[in-house]
Amino acid sequence: MCRSIKTLRAPYVDELTEDDVRAAALQYVRKVSGFRSPAQHNAEAFDRAVDTIATATRDLLDGLEIRAQRATQPRAG
């Protein structure tokens, strides 16, 4: 039903878009709810959940501190 949600933080993506964040949120809500597309009477709750998850995802990614990996230096010998 649901493909894997990809990692959205650097260095796994070069440029993160709002579409990427929304797609991940949609995949999450689909998986949790068991609905690919909700019935009309569930659409409002479904859409609200996608919006909430997208906002939480953006907040998380904006708050992460990604430390640069140190390059391995060859030893002088």
HTML snippet that shows the backbone in 3Dmol.js (N, CA, C, O; Angstrom):
<script src="https://3Dmol.org/build/3Dmol-min.js"></script>
<div id="view" style="width:600px;height:400px;position:relative"></div>
<script>
const pdb = `
ATOM      1  N   MET A   1       0.818  -1.195   0.000  1.00  0.00           N
ATOM      2  CA  MET A   1       0.000   0.000   0.000  1.00  0.00           C
ATOM      3  C   MET A   1       0.858   1.252   0.000  1.00  0.00           C
ATOM      4  O   MET A   1       0.480   2.253  -0.608  1.00  0.00           O
ATOM      5  N   CYS A   2       1.970   1.220   0.648  1.00  0.00           N
ATOM      6  CA  CYS A   2       2.733   2.442   0.866  1.00  0.00           C
ATOM      7  C   CYS A   2       4.197   2.172   0.560  1.00  0.00           C
ATOM      8  O   CYS A   2       4.766   1.203   1.062  1.00  0.00           O
ATOM      9  N   ARG A   3       4.793   2.995  -0.235  1.00  0.00           N
ATOM     10  CA  ARG A   3       6.226   2.847  -0.482  1.00  0.00           C
ATOM     11  C   ARG A   3       6.981   3.418   0.703  1.00  0.00           C
ATOM     12  O   ARG A   3       6.398   4.092   1.552  1.00  0.00           O
ATOM     13  N   SER A   4       8.234   3.158   0.759  1.00  0.00           N
ATOM     14  CA  SER A   4       9.036   3.638   1.878  1.00  0.00           C
ATOM     15  C   SER A   4       9.123   5.158   1.870  1.00  0.00           C
ATOM     16  O   SER A   4       9.187   5.793   0.817  1.00  0.00           O
ATOM     17  N   ILE A   5       9.122   5.715   3.055  1.00  0.00           N
ATOM     18  CA  ILE A   5       9.323   7.153   3.199  1.00  0.00           C
ATOM     19  C   ILE A   5      10.829   7.388   3.169  1.00  0.00           C
ATOM     20  O   ILE A   5      11.572   6.764   3.926  1.00  0.00           O
ATOM     21  N   LYS A   6      11.276   8.278   2.305  1.00  0.00           N
ATOM     22  CA  LYS A   6      12.712   8.506   2.179  1.00  0.00           C
ATOM     23  C   LYS A   6      13.211   9.466   3.260  1.00  0.00           C
ATOM     24  O   LYS A   6      12.452  10.266   3.806  1.00  0.00           O
ATOM     25  N   THR A   7      14.487   9.363   3.547  1.00  0.00           N
ATOM     26  CA  THR A   7      15.126  10.276   4.492  1.00  0.00           C
ATOM     27  C   THR A   7      15.159  11.665   3.875  1.00  0.00           C
ATOM     28  O   THR A   7      15.527  11.823   2.711  1.00  0.00           O
ATOM     29  N   LEU A   8      14.777  12.668   4.649  1.00  0.00           N
ATOM     30  CA  LEU A   8      14.644  14.023   4.118  1.00  0.00           C
ATOM     31  C   LEU A   8      15.735  14.986   4.564  1.00  0.00           C
ATOM     32  O   LEU A   8      15.744  16.141   4.139  1.00  0.00           O
ATOM     33  N   ARG A   9      16.640  14.539   5.400  1.00  0.00           N
ATOM     34  CA  ARG A   9      17.661  15.473   5.886  1.00  0.00           C
ATOM     35  C   ARG A   9      18.944  15.338   5.067  1.00  0.00           C
ATOM     36  O   ARG A   9      19.199  14.330   4.407  1.00  0.00           O
ATOM     37  N   ALA A  10      19.725  16.396   5.144  1.00  0.00           N
ATOM     38  CA  ALA A  10      21.047  16.368   4.517  1.00  0.00           C
ATOM     39  C   ALA A  10      21.899  15.339   5.250  1.00  0.00           C
ATOM     40  O   ALA A  10      21.724  15.200   6.461  1.00  0.00           O
ATOM     41  N   PRO A  11      22.760  14.646   4.642  1.00  0.00           N
ATOM     42  CA  PRO A  11      23.208  14.741   3.252  1.00  0.00           C
ATOM     43  C   PRO A  11      22.433  13.837   2.302  1.00  0.00           C
ATOM     44  O   PRO A  11      22.865  13.633   1.168  1.00  0.00           O
ATOM     45  N   TYR A  12      21.309  13.292   2.734  1.00  0.00           N
ATOM     46  CA  TYR A  12      20.555  12.362   1.898  1.00  0.00           C
ATOM     47  C   TYR A  12      19.783  13.049   0.788  1.00  0.00           C
ATOM     48  O   TYR A  12      19.481  12.426  -0.229  1.00  0.00           O
ATOM     49  N   VAL A  13      19.461  14.313   0.962  1.00  0.00           N
ATOM     50  CA  VAL A  13      18.823  15.095  -0.097  1.00  0.00           C
ATOM     51  C   VAL A  13      19.593  16.402  -0.256  1.00  0.00           C
ATOM     52  O   VAL A  13      20.032  17.003   0.724  1.00  0.00           O
ATOM     53  N   ASP A  14      19.745  16.825  -1.489  1.00  0.00           N
ATOM     54  CA  ASP A  14      20.470  18.073  -1.753  1.00  0.00           C
ATOM     55  C   ASP A  14      19.602  19.289  -1.489  1.00  0.00           C
ATOM     56  O   ASP A  14      20.050  20.272  -0.900  1.00  0.00           O
ATOM     57  N   GLU A  15      18.353  19.210  -1.932  1.00  0.00           N
ATOM     58  CA  GLU A  15      17.441  20.340  -1.762  1.00  0.00           C
ATOM     59  C   GLU A  15      16.075  19.807  -1.358  1.00  0.00           C
ATOM     60  O   GLU A  15      15.424  19.097  -2.125  1.00  0.00           O
ATOM     61  N   LEU A  16      15.651  20.150  -0.164  1.00  0.00           N
ATOM     62  CA  LEU A  16      14.369  19.689   0.354  1.00  0.00           C
ATOM     63  C   LEU A  16      13.274  20.655  -0.065  1.00  0.00           C
ATOM     64  O   LEU A  16      13.400  21.866   0.115  1.00  0.00           O
ATOM     65  N   THR A  17      12.199  20.115  -0.625  1.00  0.00           N
ATOM     66  CA  THR A  17      11.071  20.950  -1.037  1.00  0.00           C
ATOM     67  C   THR A  17       9.869  20.670  -0.131  1.00  0.00           C
ATOM     68  O   THR A  17       9.813  19.648   0.554  1.00  0.00           O
ATOM     69  N   GLU A  18       8.926  21.584  -0.144  1.00  0.00           N
ATOM     70  CA  GLU A  18       7.688  21.375   0.598  1.00  0.00           C
ATOM     71  C   GLU A  18       6.923  20.175   0.032  1.00  0.00           C
ATOM     72  O   GLU A  18       6.218  19.484   0.768  1.00  0.00           O
ATOM     73  N   ASP A  19       7.060  19.932  -1.258  1.00  0.00           N
ATOM     74  CA  ASP A  19       6.427  18.751  -1.860  1.00  0.00           C
ATOM     75  C   ASP A  19       6.998  17.467  -1.269  1.00  0.00           C
ATOM     76  O   ASP A  19       6.262  16.506  -1.047  1.00  0.00           O
ATOM     77  N   ASP A  20       8.317  17.444  -1.009  1.00  0.00           N
ATOM     78  CA  ASP A  20       8.946  16.274  -0.388  1.00  0.00           C
ATOM     79  C   ASP A  20       8.388  16.041   1.015  1.00  0.00           C
ATOM     80  O   ASP A  20       8.076  14.911   1.391  1.00  0.00           O
ATOM     81  N   VAL A  21       8.268  17.121   1.781  1.00  0.00           N
ATOM     82  CA  VAL A  21       7.757  17.030   3.149  1.00  0.00           C
ATOM     83  C   VAL A  21       6.303  16.566   3.133  1.00  0.00           C
ATOM     84  O   VAL A  21       5.917  15.697   3.915  1.00  0.00           O
ATOM     85  N   ARG A  22       5.513  17.135   2.262  1.00  0.00           N
ATOM     86  CA  ARG A  22       4.087  16.772   2.164  1.00  0.00           C
ATOM     87  C   ARG A  22       3.923  15.326   1.707  1.00  0.00           C
ATOM     88  O   ARG A  22       3.056  14.617   2.218  1.00  0.00           O
ATOM     89  N   ALA A  23       4.735  14.880   0.757  1.00  0.00           N
ATOM     90  CA  ALA A  23       4.651  13.496   0.277  1.00  0.00           C
ATOM     91  C   ALA A  23       4.966  12.512   1.396  1.00  0.00           C
ATOM     92  O   ALA A  23       4.305  11.481   1.520  1.00  0.00           O
ATOM     93  N   ALA A  24       5.966  12.821   2.207  1.00  0.00           N
ATOM     94  CA  ALA A  24       6.311  11.945   3.333  1.00  0.00           C
ATOM     95  C   ALA A  24       5.169  11.919   4.350  1.00  0.00           C
ATOM     96  O   ALA A  24       4.821  10.858   4.868  1.00  0.00           O
ATOM     97  N   ALA A  25       4.591  13.080   4.631  1.00  0.00           N
ATOM     98  CA  ALA A  25       3.471  13.154   5.575  1.00  0.00           C
ATOM     99  C   ALA A  25       2.272  12.366   5.051  1.00  0.00           C
ATOM    100  O   ALA A  25       1.606  11.665   5.813  1.00  0.00           O
ATOM    101  N   LEU A  26       2.003  12.478   3.774  1.00  0.00           N
ATOM    102  CA  LEU A  26       0.894  11.749   3.166  1.00  0.00           C
ATOM    103  C   LEU A  26       1.120  10.241   3.258  1.00  0.00           C
ATOM    104  O   LEU A  26       0.194   9.496   3.577  1.00  0.00           O
ATOM    105  N   GLN A  27       2.333   9.789   2.982  1.00  0.00           N
ATOM    106  CA  GLN A  27       2.640   8.364   3.070  1.00  0.00           C
ATOM    107  C   GLN A  27       2.456   7.857   4.502  1.00  0.00           C
ATOM    108  O   GLN A  27       1.933   6.764   4.721  1.00  0.00           O
ATOM    109  N   TYR A  28       2.888   8.656   5.462  1.00  0.00           N
ATOM    110  CA  TYR A  28       2.744   8.278   6.868  1.00  0.00           C
ATOM    111  C   TYR A  28       1.262   8.137   7.243  1.00  0.00           C
ATOM    112  O   TYR A  28       0.863   7.139   7.842  1.00  0.00           O
ATOM    113  N   VAL A  29       0.464   9.129   6.892  1.00  0.00           N
ATOM    114  CA  VAL A  29      -0.960   9.108   7.239  1.00  0.00           C
ATOM    115  C   VAL A  29      -1.668   7.951   6.521  1.00  0.00           C
ATOM    116  O   VAL A  29      -2.536   7.300   7.102  1.00  0.00           O
ATOM    117  N   ARG A  30      -1.305   7.700   5.286  1.00  0.00           N
ATOM    118  CA  ARG A  30      -1.882   6.557   4.566  1.00  0.00           C
ATOM    119  C   ARG A  30      -1.571   5.250   5.289  1.00  0.00           C
ATOM    120  O   ARG A  30      -2.448   4.405   5.466  1.00  0.00           O
ATOM    121  N   LYS A  31      -0.336   5.093   5.699  1.00  0.00           N
ATOM    122  CA  LYS A  31       0.070   3.857   6.363  1.00  0.00           C
ATOM    123  C   LYS A  31      -0.660   3.692   7.690  1.00  0.00           C
ATOM    124  O   LYS A  31      -1.204   2.624   7.971  1.00  0.00           O
ATOM    125  N   VAL A  32      -0.674   4.728   8.498  1.00  0.00           N
ATOM    126  CA  VAL A  32      -1.285   4.656   9.825  1.00  0.00           C
ATOM    127  C   VAL A  32      -2.801   4.474   9.738  1.00  0.00           C
ATOM    128  O   VAL A  32      -3.378   3.700  10.501  1.00  0.00           O
ATOM    129  N   SER A  33      -3.440   5.181   8.818  1.00  0.00           N
ATOM    130  CA  SER A  33      -4.899   5.118   8.721  1.00  0.00           C
ATOM    131  C   SER A  33      -5.392   3.880   7.975  1.00  0.00           C
ATOM    132  O   SER A  33      -6.520   3.431   8.180  1.00  0.00           O
ATOM    133  N   GLY A  34      -4.547   3.339   7.117  1.00  0.00           N
ATOM    134  CA  GLY A  34      -4.973   2.219   6.297  1.00  0.00           C
ATOM    135  C   GLY A  34      -5.777   2.639   5.073  1.00  0.00           C
ATOM    136  O   GLY A  34      -6.317   1.791   4.364  1.00  0.00           O
ATOM    137  N   PHE A  35      -5.859   3.936   4.822  1.00  0.00           N
ATOM    138  CA  PHE A  35      -6.579   4.465   3.668  1.00  0.00           C
ATOM    139  C   PHE A  35      -5.605   5.058   2.665  1.00  0.00           C
ATOM    140  O   PHE A  35      -4.755   5.874   3.022  1.00  0.00           O
ATOM    141  N   ARG A  36      -5.730   4.650   1.421  1.00  0.00           N
ATOM    142  CA  ARG A  36      -4.961   5.331   0.364  1.00  0.00           C
ATOM    143  C   ARG A  36      -5.619   6.669   0.058  1.00  0.00           C
ATOM    144  O   ARG A  36      -4.951   7.690  -0.103  1.00  0.00           O
ATOM    145  N   SER A  37      -6.925   6.635  -0.017  1.00  0.00           N
ATOM    146  CA  SER A  37      -7.725   7.830  -0.244  1.00  0.00           C
ATOM    147  C   SER A  37      -8.953   7.700   0.650  1.00  0.00           C
ATOM    148  O   SER A  37      -9.730   6.761   0.480  1.00  0.00           O
ATOM    149  N   PRO A  38      -9.148   8.610   1.593  1.00  0.00           N
ATOM    150  CA  PRO A  38     -10.259   8.454   2.535  1.00  0.00           C
ATOM    151  C   PRO A  38     -11.604   8.752   1.893  1.00  0.00           C
ATOM    152  O   PRO A  38     -11.695   9.475   0.902  1.00  0.00           O
ATOM    153  N   ALA A  39     -12.637   8.182   2.477  1.00  0.00           N
ATOM    154  CA  ALA A  39     -14.000   8.510   2.072  1.00  0.00           C
ATOM    155  C   ALA A  39     -14.269   9.973   2.408  1.00  0.00           C
ATOM    156  O   ALA A  39     -13.581  10.563   3.242  1.00  0.00           O
ATOM    157  N   GLN A  40     -15.246  10.537   1.772  1.00  0.00           N
ATOM    158  CA  GLN A  40     -15.551  11.954   1.957  1.00  0.00           C
ATOM    159  C   GLN A  40     -15.754  12.314   3.423  1.00  0.00           C
ATOM    160  O   GLN A  40     -15.318  13.377   3.866  1.00  0.00           O
ATOM    161  N   HIS A  41     -16.413  11.436   4.180  1.00  0.00           N
ATOM    162  CA  HIS A  41     -16.679  11.748   5.588  1.00  0.00           C
ATOM    163  C   HIS A  41     -15.403  11.686   6.444  1.00  0.00           C
ATOM    164  O   HIS A  41     -15.422  12.138   7.589  1.00  0.00           O
ATOM    165  N   ASN A  42     -14.302  11.143   5.923  1.00  0.00           N
ATOM    166  CA  ASN A  42     -13.026  11.118   6.649  1.00  0.00           C
ATOM    167  C   ASN A  42     -11.993  12.074   6.064  1.00  0.00           C
ATOM    168  O   ASN A  42     -10.903  12.215   6.618  1.00  0.00           O
ATOM    169  N   ALA A  43     -12.313  12.723   4.967  1.00  0.00           N
ATOM    170  CA  ALA A  43     -11.333  13.547   4.252  1.00  0.00           C
ATOM    171  C   ALA A  43     -10.789  14.692   5.109  1.00  0.00           C
ATOM    172  O   ALA A  43      -9.591  14.974   5.065  1.00  0.00           O
ATOM    173  N   GLU A  44     -11.634  15.343   5.873  1.00  0.00           N
ATOM    174  CA  GLU A  44     -11.175  16.473   6.682  1.00  0.00           C
ATOM    175  C   GLU A  44     -10.157  16.025   7.727  1.00  0.00           C
ATOM    176  O   GLU A  44      -9.115  16.661   7.890  1.00  0.00           O
ATOM    177  N   ALA A  45     -10.446  14.951   8.426  1.00  0.00           N
ATOM    178  CA  ALA A  45      -9.516  14.436   9.437  1.00  0.00           C
ATOM    179  C   ALA A  45      -8.217  13.971   8.786  1.00  0.00           C
ATOM    180  O   ALA A  45      -7.133  14.205   9.321  1.00  0.00           O
ATOM    181  N   PHE A  46      -8.322  13.320   7.645  1.00  0.00           N
ATOM    182  CA  PHE A  46      -7.165  12.823   6.906  1.00  0.00           C
ATOM    183  C   PHE A  46      -6.271  13.995   6.478  1.00  0.00           C
ATOM    184  O   PHE A  46      -5.063  13.976   6.712  1.00  0.00           O
ATOM    185  N   ASP A  47      -6.865  15.003   5.856  1.00  0.00           N
ATOM    186  CA  ASP A  47      -6.108  16.169   5.385  1.00  0.00           C
ATOM    187  C   ASP A  47      -5.496  16.948   6.539  1.00  0.00           C
ATOM    188  O   ASP A  47      -4.371  17.437   6.435  1.00  0.00           O
ATOM    189  N   ARG A  48      -6.225  17.064   7.626  1.00  0.00           N
ATOM    190  CA  ARG A  48      -5.712  17.762   8.801  1.00  0.00           C
ATOM    191  C   ARG A  48      -4.489  17.021   9.362  1.00  0.00           C
ATOM    192  O   ARG A  48      -3.511  17.643   9.776  1.00  0.00           O
ATOM    193  N   ALA A  49      -4.560  15.693   9.370  1.00  0.00           N
ATOM    194  CA  ALA A  49      -3.426  14.893   9.849  1.00  0.00           C
ATOM    195  C   ALA A  49      -2.208  15.078   8.948  1.00  0.00           C
ATOM    196  O   ALA A  49      -1.087  15.209   9.439  1.00  0.00           O
ATOM    197  N   VAL A  50      -2.420  15.089   7.649  1.00  0.00           N
ATOM    198  CA  VAL A  50      -1.299  15.314   6.716  1.00  0.00           C
ATOM    199  C   VAL A  50      -0.671  16.675   6.987  1.00  0.00           C
ATOM    200  O   VAL A  50       0.554  16.786   7.039  1.00  0.00           O
ATOM    201  N   ASP A  51      -1.479  17.703   7.158  1.00  0.00           N
ATOM    202  CA  ASP A  51      -0.955  19.042   7.449  1.00  0.00           C
ATOM    203  C   ASP A  51      -0.164  19.060   8.753  1.00  0.00           C
ATOM    204  O   ASP A  51       0.908  19.660   8.827  1.00  0.00           O
ATOM    205  N   THR A  52      -0.692  18.404   9.774  1.00  0.00           N
ATOM    206  CA  THR A  52      -0.025  18.374  11.086  1.00  0.00           C
ATOM    207  C   THR A  52       1.312  17.644  11.007  1.00  0.00           C
ATOM    208  O   THR A  52       2.311  18.106  11.558  1.00  0.00           O
ATOM    209  N   ILE A  53       1.326  16.512  10.326  1.00  0.00           N
ATOM    210  CA  ILE A  53       2.565  15.741  10.187  1.00  0.00           C
ATOM    211  C   ILE A  53       3.579  16.504   9.352  1.00  0.00           C
ATOM    212  O   ILE A  53       4.769  16.484   9.668  1.00  0.00           O
ATOM    213  N   ALA A  54       3.143  17.171   8.301  1.00  0.00           N
ATOM    214  CA  ALA A  54       4.056  17.963   7.477  1.00  0.00           C
ATOM    215  C   ALA A  54       4.689  19.083   8.291  1.00  0.00           C
ATOM    216  O   ALA A  54       5.889  19.333   8.181  1.00  0.00           O
ATOM    217  N   THR A  55       3.886  19.757   9.105  1.00  0.00           N
ATOM    218  CA  THR A  55       4.412  20.829   9.959  1.00  0.00           C
ATOM    219  C   THR A  55       5.411  20.274  10.980  1.00  0.00           C
ATOM    220  O   THR A  55       6.472  20.860  11.198  1.00  0.00           O
ATOM    221  N   ALA A  56       5.069  19.154  11.598  1.00  0.00           N
ATOM    222  CA  ALA A  56       5.976  18.537  12.574  1.00  0.00           C
ATOM    223  C   ALA A  56       7.272  18.082  11.904  1.00  0.00           C
ATOM    224  O   ALA A  56       8.349  18.197  12.489  1.00  0.00           O
ATOM    225  N   THR A  57       7.169  17.572  10.690  1.00  0.00           N
ATOM    226  CA  THR A  57       8.353  17.144   9.954  1.00  0.00           C
ATOM    227  C   THR A  57       9.253  18.322   9.652  1.00  0.00           C
ATOM    228  O   THR A  57      10.467  18.247   9.846  1.00  0.00           O
ATOM    229  N   ARG A  58       8.672  19.404   9.182  1.00  0.00           N
ATOM    230  CA  ARG A  58       9.462  20.612   8.887  1.00  0.00           C
ATOM    231  C   ARG A  58      10.098  21.147  10.166  1.00  0.00           C
ATOM    232  O   ARG A  58      11.266  21.536  10.144  1.00  0.00           O
ATOM    233  N   ASP A  59       9.366  21.179  11.281  1.00  0.00           N
ATOM    234  CA  ASP A  59       9.914  21.636  12.554  1.00  0.00           C
ATOM    235  C   ASP A  59      11.091  20.760  12.979  1.00  0.00           C
ATOM    236  O   ASP A  59      12.116  21.265  13.436  1.00  0.00           O
ATOM    237  N   LEU A  60      10.937  19.461  12.829  1.00  0.00           N
ATOM    238  CA  LEU A  60      12.020  18.543  13.182  1.00  0.00           C
ATOM    239  C   LEU A  60      13.251  18.803  12.329  1.00  0.00           C
ATOM    240  O   LEU A  60      14.353  18.968  12.852  1.00  0.00           O
ATOM    241  N   LEU A  61      13.065  18.840  11.031  1.00  0.00           N
ATOM    242  CA  LEU A  61      14.211  19.028  10.138  1.00  0.00           C
ATOM    243  C   LEU A  61      14.878  20.381  10.340  1.00  0.00           C
ATOM    244  O   LEU A  61      16.102  20.487  10.263  1.00  0.00           O
ATOM    245  N   ASP A  62      14.085  21.414  10.597  1.00  0.00           N
ATOM    246  CA  ASP A  62      14.648  22.744  10.853  1.00  0.00           C
ATOM    247  C   ASP A  62      15.413  22.801  12.169  1.00  0.00           C
ATOM    248  O   ASP A  62      16.319  23.620  12.322  1.00  0.00           O
ATOM    249  N   GLY A  63      15.056  21.939  13.121  1.00  0.00           N
ATOM    250  CA  GLY A  63      15.695  21.952  14.428  1.00  0.00           C
ATOM    251  C   GLY A  63      16.906  21.047  14.558  1.00  0.00           C
ATOM    252  O   GLY A  63      17.635  21.133  15.546  1.00  0.00           O
ATOM    253  N   LEU A  64      17.133  20.187  13.586  1.00  0.00           N
ATOM    254  CA  LEU A  64      18.269  19.273  13.665  1.00  0.00           C
ATOM    255  C   LEU A  64      19.581  19.994  13.397  1.00  0.00           C
ATOM    256  O   LEU A  64      19.662  20.855  12.522  1.00  0.00           O
ATOM    257  N   GLU A  65      20.589  19.638  14.146  1.00  0.00           N
ATOM    258  CA  GLU A  65      21.933  20.143  13.905  1.00  0.00           C
ATOM    259  C   GLU A  65      22.726  18.993  13.302  1.00  0.00           C
ATOM    260  O   GLU A  65      23.000  17.995  13.968  1.00  0.00           O
ATOM    261  N   ILE A  66      23.086  19.144  12.053  1.00  0.00           N
ATOM    262  CA  ILE A  66      23.838  18.109  11.358  1.00  0.00           C
ATOM    263  C   ILE A  66      25.300  18.519  11.366  1.00  0.00           C
ATOM    264  O   ILE A  66      25.687  19.508  10.743  1.00  0.00           O
ATOM    265  N   ARG A  67      26.087  17.762  12.064  1.00  0.00           N
ATOM    266  CA  ARG A  67      27.517  18.070  12.144  1.00  0.00           C
ATOM    267  C   ARG A  67      28.226  17.453  10.954  1.00  0.00           C
ATOM    268  O   ARG A  67      27.958  16.315  10.570  1.00  0.00           O
ATOM    269  N   ALA A  68      29.118  18.208  10.392  1.00  0.00           N
ATOM    270  CA  ALA A  68      29.878  17.722   9.234  1.00  0.00           C
ATOM    271  C   ALA A  68      30.749  16.558   9.655  1.00  0.00           C
ATOM    272  O   ALA A  68      31.344  16.561  10.733  1.00  0.00           O
ATOM    273  N   GLN A  69      30.813  15.577   8.799  1.00  0.00           N
ATOM    274  CA  GLN A  69      31.689  14.450   9.076  1.00  0.00           C
ATOM    275  C   GLN A  69      33.112  14.873   8.769  1.00  0.00           C
ATOM    276  O   GLN A  69      33.383  15.550   7.778  1.00  0.00           O
ATOM    277  N   ARG A  70      34.001  14.462   9.634  1.00  0.00           N
ATOM    278  CA  ARG A  70      35.404  14.803   9.416  1.00  0.00           C
ATOM    279  C   ARG A  70      35.969  13.938   8.302  1.00  0.00           C
ATOM    280  O   ARG A  70      35.757  12.727   8.259  1.00  0.00           O
ATOM    281  N   ALA A  71      36.686  14.585   7.412  1.00  0.00           N
ATOM    282  CA  ALA A  71      37.332  13.831   6.336  1.00  0.00           C
ATOM    283  C   ALA A  71      38.507  13.067   6.917  1.00  0.00           C
ATOM    284  O   ALA A  71      39.223  13.576   7.780  1.00  0.00           O
ATOM    285  N   THR A  72      38.697  11.880   6.456  1.00  0.00           N
ATOM    286  CA  THR A  72      39.813  11.076   6.910  1.00  0.00           C
ATOM    287  C   THR A  72      41.081  11.596   6.256  1.00  0.00           C
ATOM    288  O   THR A  72      41.186  11.639   5.030  1.00  0.00           O
ATOM    289  N   GLN A  73      42.025  11.985   7.068  1.00  0.00           N
ATOM    290  CA  GLN A  73      43.290  12.510   6.573  1.00  0.00           C
ATOM    291  C   GLN A  73      44.324  11.407   6.543  1.00  0.00           C
ATOM    292  O   GLN A  73      44.490  10.697   7.535  1.00  0.00           O
ATOM    293  N   PRO A  74      45.026  11.242   5.429  1.00  0.00           N
ATOM    294  CA  PRO A  74      46.093  10.238   5.407  1.00  0.00           C
ATOM    295  C   PRO A  74      47.220  10.650   6.339  1.00  0.00           C
ATOM    296  O   PRO A  74      47.550  11.830   6.457  1.00  0.00           O
ATOM    297  N   ARG A  75      47.793   9.674   6.987  1.00  0.00           N
ATOM    298  CA  ARG A  75      48.912   9.962   7.882  1.00  0.00           C
ATOM    299  C   ARG A  75      50.201  10.178   7.092  1.00  0.00           C
ATOM    300  O   ARG A  75      50.499   9.472   6.129  1.00  0.00           O
ATOM    301  N   ALA A  76      50.938  11.165   7.534  1.00  0.00           N
ATOM    302  CA  ALA A  76      52.259  11.382   6.931  1.00  0.00           C
ATOM    303  C   ALA A  76      53.199  10.346   7.518  1.00  0.00           C
ATOM    304  O   ALA A  76      53.205  10.142   8.732  1.00  0.00           O
ATOM    305  N   GLY A  77      53.957   9.719   6.725  1.00  0.00           N
ATOM    306  CA  GLY A  77      54.757   8.654   7.294  1.00  0.00           C
ATOM    307  C   GLY A  77      56.046   8.570   6.766  1.00  0.00           C
ATOM    308  O   GLY A  77      56.823   7.704   7.169  1.00  0.00           O
TER     309      GLY A  77
END
`;
const viewer = $3Dmol.createViewer("view");
viewer.addModel(pdb, "pdb");
viewer.setStyle({}, {cartoon: {color: "spectrum"}});
viewer.zoomTo();
viewer.render();
</script>
